Amino acid sequence: MIKKALLALPVALAIGISAHADTTKNPEDVLQGLLDTNKSSKYLWQSEQNLMMMADNPALWTIDDGKELFHTPRGPKNVSLETCDFGKGPGVLKGAYVEMPRYFADTGKVMDLETRLVHCMMTIQGFPKDDPAVKQRHGATSDHMKLQTYIASESNGMPWNPSLKHPLEKAMRDAGEQMFYRRAGKLDFSCATCHSRDGKQIRASVLPNLNQQGEWSKAISWPAFRVGHQDVRSTQHRVRGCYWQMRQGQIVAGSDASIAIISFWTDAARGQPAILPDMKR
Ligand code: HEC
């Protein structure tokens, strides 16, 4: 009886957290759905332990930290982020993340979540760009990871659906496609070298295939807790790692290039459910 109650505890906590994020499913249920519909995916099925650990995903606590931070008046102007528009109107977070990157008329730019957050922290809250709140982008103790994890969690289980209505959105997506397939650098790799066939492996890791939408949906589900890093990581952090992995020039977070690759990879998972936050090895 006690054992049963203890086992249920993490689940109850996870449900509690996602309930006040007002999502109908837990991230592990979303992953289970992807497993059920992609029975032959070596990538998705490679780690039973990953699924088992998801109810205790430490990133679930990061959501709570982010929620508190989002609604707290902060910065030189002492206001909260509640008037920040992530594309669906000021303060509307539900489903905003799965529609990003998108074009914002107030900046005339296509922006991803991180870039938009920087914009709001600087314009609405008045943070200077070298303030740690803006500058520190990595790790669960950073304001950025807290806020990004909270905002993204409000899209858990929803289908990726980045906007492609504006010509710039389309141009960024297309530029990202070029980047994905273009071989460069001293290793002459492209992203496609490792991510365009089923069951490709580096040592024990099975790599996701961009052409398998179900696999790709999990691959781009960030923020995620990376067990190997013991920390929560962002989409931009993943992009940086990919370029490092190819030994190509370091990509700049928030640059058009970084947003272009994210536009392309999000479009590639269109219609598939997002796991937010995810847990990775
Ligand atoms: C040399 C092979 C290689 C190349 C080239 C490469 N990657 Fe990866 N990619 C990996 C490995 C290895 C991982 C980590 C897998 C793991 O941790 O289990 C990974 C992880 C990822 C993930 C997250 C997958 C997950 O399971 O969460 C994404 C998304 C991704 N890469 C995209 C890209 C993009 C975009 C590029 C090009 C800019 C790229 N990769 C280039 C090998 C590669």
Boltz pocket constraint, residues with backbone or C-beta under 6 A from the ligand:
constraints:
  - pocket:
      binder: B
      contacts: [[A, 179], [A, 180], [A, 189], [A, 190], [A, 191], [A, 192], [A, 193], [A, 194], [A, 195], [A, 202], [A, 205], [A, 206], [A, 207], [A, 208], [A, 218], [A, 219], [A, 220], [A, 221], [A, 238], [A, 239], [A, 242], [A, 243], [A, 245], [A, 246], [A, 261], [A, 265], [A, 280], [A, 281]]
      max_distance: 6.0
